[in-house]
Amino acid sequence: MGSSKSILKRSLIRGDEVQVLQIYRSHSDIRRHIDPNLVLNEDGDTFVHCASHFAMKAFLSSCFADILLE
């Protein structure tokens, strides 16, 4: 299993937008403390890189909206 944050990272790397959105929307601590510049893998890909690569528009718009509202 793993923590919510590690499941979110794995889902982003695999491109599973449904699971990413489910975890992101159901865990307020992840929404508050997510760092879009955090490196996810050895290639240097960040949350934004992975989400953009798999065209996760809903996740990107939710993520950026939450960041801008802070």
Secondary structure, DSSP 8 states (H G I E B T S, - for coil): ---HHHHHHHHHHHT-HHHHHHHHHH-HHHHHH--TT-B-STT--BHHHHHHHTT-HHHHHHHHHHHHH-
